[in-house]
Amino acid sequence: MAVKPNMLPGLTYVFQLSTSPRKGPGTTAYHSVGLVVGSIIDQPGRPRDFLAKIYEYEMDKKAVPWIMSSFIRNWRPRANRVQHLQYVTTTSMTKKAIGKAGNRWAKTRKDYENTDNNCRAYVQNLIAKIQAHNYQQIRTHANQQAQSRQDQQFQASSDQQTISLWHAANIPNPQIQAAPTPQHEATAHQQNQHNQRVPQKRQAHQIQQIPNYSKSEANVATTPNFDHAIAVRPGMVPGLRYAFTLKWPLNPELEGDKKAFTEKLGFSHIALVVGSVVEENGRPKDFIATLYDFIEKIPHPKTPAAGNIHSGVKADSKADSGGQEWVTEANCRRWNYRHDDDRMLEFVTETTMTHNEIHQAGKEWAKDRKAFSVAANNCVAYVEHLLPLVKAAAPSGAGSGKTTS
């Protein structure tokens, strides 16, 4: 498939499907959204195929009265409609479990609503359930690997003690036995050296098998994002989600209340960074993350594309030639994180909160805060609102701290 090349048989792939109304192949406006879950089938004597189910939320016209309900059908592309597939993830969650999750969501939502009770909300709920399942599987696998390493290290230590006791018990006693010959002494010395090397080699081999993300290996390519994040939070596991705060240095160009406020804080701007370590064959190790912040937005009335600024950049508040003033507004942003040596990254916690959940929580907070305020309605208040939510979603046993870089 062109949407997701190099799919492998035996894995389950998840796609989001947008479908146009029945207006012919030229239609491009999408009116319904579904979730397609399936696998590649590659068997001798049969064409290579992608067998999938589609999960949809639509009106059940067989019910009296009509109600909204979830449906599961075999999926096939429709020639009379424009269908757009977007790859989401792979999962070990079964199709039956996905269907049950959809039915539970739809059970208490009988009436259609444009905002919350519609096909898009249904698909977003299923994607969140699948991602939560994947995260739990990754977490369980990581715990099992950690326990296995501890067991191996304990076994190696026990082997060393056993070999030492055995060797001590077999040392010849000159008061009871006859003095050994030189040949016997050489053989015993060689055996003793071998017994000491066995557990050392075993321990060395086990240590080599443990993946180490505490620093970038000299022979493995890494990105600046990865190097910076791993220095702040050593031991990050690929697939798990980690939250940081990112602080901008003081800006000497700020004036008035902004200057006094940022000098009191010790930084000019703060944001929340949430991401995961990504390690794929043929690509450098990377830390792919999203940055969430709250900024002062100043659009010029005659130049809508004047752009955004935050507290780390000086604003030009002069009137234009027509006498119109700039209008100060506020805006919460969601954008890709890129490492900058001038900014300080500080680890907060591991979290299971998804990027969509974080963004929606930020938008809800900012919905009634259109005016930027240095004293209260600012980037600090925005991040302080999100941090408790991110920490509350930390998995049990996850570490947190204030390591900085």
N, C-alpha and C positions, 0 to 999 in steps of 0.2 A: 504494500500500500504506500502511496506517495506521502501520506500524512506522517507515518511512522515507519521509516525504512528499517530493514534488518530485524524484523520481528522474529522471535524464535518460537518453535512449537513447544507447547507445554506451559507457557506463561500466559497469564490473564492480563489483557490490556484494557484500559478504560479510556473512552473518548466522550467528549461532549458534542452533541449533534444539534445543529440549528437548521430548521427546515422552513422553506418559503411557502406561501399560500399556493393554491392550485391555479396558477396563472401562466403556466408555460415555462419553458426552460430559461427564458430571459429574465425571470423575476429574481431580484436580488434582496428584497426586504424579507427578513426572517420573522416569522410570527410564532414559532413554537420551538421549544428546546427539550431535548431528551438526553438520556445517558446510554451509551452503547458499551457493552462489556462482552468481550469474546476472546478467542484464541485461534492461532494458526493451526490448521489441520494439514499435515503432510504425510500421506500414506501411499504406499506403492499401488499403482493402478488407478489412483484417483487424482483429479486435478488439485493443485494446491489451493486451499480455500481459507476464508476467515469466517468462522461460525460464531455468531454473536446474538445476544439478547438486547432489546432496547427497552428501557424503563421510561415511561411517559406518565404525565399527570394531565388528565383531560376530563371533559364532561362525560359522565356515564349516562347515555340516553336510554338505557334499558331499565334504569331505576325509576321509580315513581315516588316523589317527583325527581327530576334530574338532579344529580349531585356530582361534585368533582371526585374523582377516584384515580388510583394508580393502576397502571396496566403494564404487563410484561409480555412482549411478543418477540418472535423471531425477527431479526433485522435483515433487511435487504435494501440496497440503494434504490430509490424511486426515480424512474426516468422522467416523469412528468413534473418533478420538483427540483429546485436548487437546494442541495444539501451540503452543509459545510461541517466537516469533521475537525475537531481540535483535540490533540492528544493531551491526556491529563496525567496518567500514571500507570504503573503496573501494580498488581495487588494479589494477595493470597486469599482475600475475602471471597467466599463462594457466591455464586449468583443467587442462590436461595437466601443467603443471609442479607444480600443487598436488597432483594425483593421484600423481605420482612421489614427491613429498616424503612423502605418507602411506604409500606402499608401502615406502619406505626405512625409515620409522619402525617399521612393522609387521613387517618382514622378520625381525628378531631377537627379536620378542616374540610367541611362539606361545601361551603360556598366560595365561589371564585372572587378574588380580590386582585386588583391591579398591582398592589404594592407588596403584600406579604404572602398571599395564598394563590400562587400561580406556578406554571411549569418551571420557570427559572429558579424560584425559591425551592421547589422540589428537587431539582438537579443539584443545586448548591448544597442542600442538606445531605444528599447521598454522597457527594464528593467529600464533604467534611467527615462523614462516617467512615468512608474508605480510607481517608488520610489518617484518621485516628486509629483505625485498625492496623494500618501499615506501621505507624509510629510505635504502637504497642508491640508489634512483632519485632521491630528493630531493637527496641529496648530490652525485650526478653532475650533476644539473641546475644546482645552485648553483655547482659548479666550472666548468661550461660558461658560465654567465652571467658569472662573474668573469673567465674567459679572454676572453670576447667584449668585455667592457668594457675590458680591457687592450689588446686589438687595436684597438679603436676609438680609444682615447686615443693609441696609437702612430701610427695612420694620420693622425689630426688633426695630431699633431706633425710628421709627415713632410710633410703638405700645407703646413704653415706654412713649413717650411724650403724646400720647392720653390718656393713663391710668392716668398719672399724672394730666393732665388738668381735666379729669372727676372726679378724686378724690378731686381735689381742689374745683371744682364747687359744690360738694355734702357735703362739710364740714358744719355742722350745725352752724348757726350764733346765739350766745346766746342773742343778742339784739333783734332778731326778733322772734326766736322760743323758746319754753319752754326748760328747761334743760333736757337732755336725762337721761333716767334711767340707772342704772349700767348694766342691761342686754343688753340694746341697745348699750352702749359703748363697751361691750365685743364683740358683733356681728360685729360692725363696725371695731374694731381693727383686728379681724380675717380676714375680707374681705380685709382690707388694706394690711395685710401681704401676702395674696394670690395674690392680684393684682401686688405686687412688685416681687413675685417669678416667675410669668408667663413669663415676657420677659427675665429674667435672665436665666431660664431654656432653653428658646428658643435659646438665643444667645450661651449658652454653647453647646447645641446640634449642632448648625450650625458650631461652631468652631471645634467640634470633626469630622464633616464630611469633612473638608478641608484637603486634603492630604498634609503632611508636609515633605519635603525632605531637610529641612535646617540642620538637624542633624540625626544621626542614633538613632532610638528608642531603648530603653534598651531591649525590648522584641522581637525585630525583628533582625534576623541575617543579617549581612552585610559583604562585602568583604573589604580588605584594599584599593582596587581601588576606591570603592564607598565612603568610609570614607574620603579619601584624596581629591577626586574631589568635594564632597558636601561641604567640609570645605572651598574650594576655590570659588565655585560657588553655593551658597545656592539656593534652589527653583528649581532645575533642574526637568524638566518634562519628564517622560519616553517616548521614541520614537523620541524626538527632538535631533538634533545633535549639539554638543558643541565643540569648538576649544580652545586649550590651548598651551602654550609653556612650554617646560620642559628643565631645565638647570642643568648641572652637576657641582659639586663643583670643585674648583681649585685642580689641581694635582701637588703635590710638586716634582714629579719625572720628569716633563717636563723640557726641556733645550732649550737654545738658543731663536730663534724667536718665537717658540710656547709658551715658558714660558712668554716672554714679552707680547705677544699678548693676551693670556688668562688672565694675571694679569690686563691688561688694561680693558678687558671686565668684569672681576669679576666672570667668570665661564669658565670651560674648554671645554664644548660642549653644543649645543642647538639642540632641535628637536621640531617638530610640533606634537601635540597629538590631535586626533579628535575621538570622541566617543559619546555614548548615555547611559542613565540609563536604565537598564533592571530589571524589577520586574515581576517574574513569581511565581505561586503557588508552594510551596515545594522547592524553591531555594532562597538563600540569595540575597538581593538587591546587584546589581553589576553595575559597570561602565565599559562597554566593549568598548575598544578604540584601534585605530591603531596609531602607532608611525612612523613618517616620518623623516628621517635624511640623512645627506650627510657625508660620512666617508672617511678616508684615508685607502686604501686597499693595503696591501703589500704581494703579493704571492711570495713564494720562488721558484726559477726556477726548483729546483729538488724535491720540495715538494708542489704540487698544493694545498693540503689541509691544508696549513699553517694557514689559517684563516684570519679574518678581524680584524683591530684595528681602533679605532677613536682617536680623540685628547685627550681623557681622559685616554688612555693606552699608556705606553711607548713602542716604537718599537725597535726591535733588528735589527740593520742595518749592522751587521757584515757579511763578506763574508764567504761562506762555504769552505770546504776543497779543493774544485776544483777551487776556486778563483772567482766564480760567485757571483755577487752582487744581493741584493734584488731590485726589481723593484717597484717603488712607483706609484700607480694608485689611482683613485677616484671612488666612487660608491654611488648611492642613494639607500637607503633601505626602506622597508615597512615591519614592524613586529608588533606583538602584544604588547600592552603596559602593563607593570607590575609596580605597585607602589614600590618606593624605598624611604625610609626616608631621604636619603642624597641628593635627587634631589628636586629642587624647581619647583612646578607647578604654572603657572600663567594663569588666564583666559583671553581669547582674545575676542571671540564673539560667538554668535549662528550662524549657517550656514546651507545652503541647498546644499552645494557642496558635491557631493558623494565621496566615498573613491577612486573609479576608476578615477574620474576626477582629484583629488588631486595627485594621483600617476602618471597619465599621464602628468600632468603639471610639476611635478618634473623631470620626465624622459626627457621631451623635453628640460628643462633647462640644465640638466646634459649631454645631448647627445654630445655637443661640448666642454665639460669640463672634459676631461679624466685625466688631470694632476691636482693633489691636490696642492693648493697654500695657504699658511698661510695668506698672505696679502689679497687675493681677492676671490679665488675659494675655499670656505670652507663652513662649516656647517651654519655659520651666514648668508652668502650670499644666501644659499639655502632656509633657513627659511624666510628670508626677501623677497625672490621672491614669496613664496607661500602665505604669510600673506595677501597682498592686494587682491589676488584672493578669499581667504576664506572670507574676510570681505565684498567684493563686492557681495557675495552670501548670505549675512545675510538677513533674512526676515524682512519686514517692522515692526517696533515696537520692534524688538529684542534688548535686552540689551547687552552691552559690558562693559568691564572694565578691571582693572589690579589688581584684588584680587589675592593674592599669599599665598602659604603655603609651 
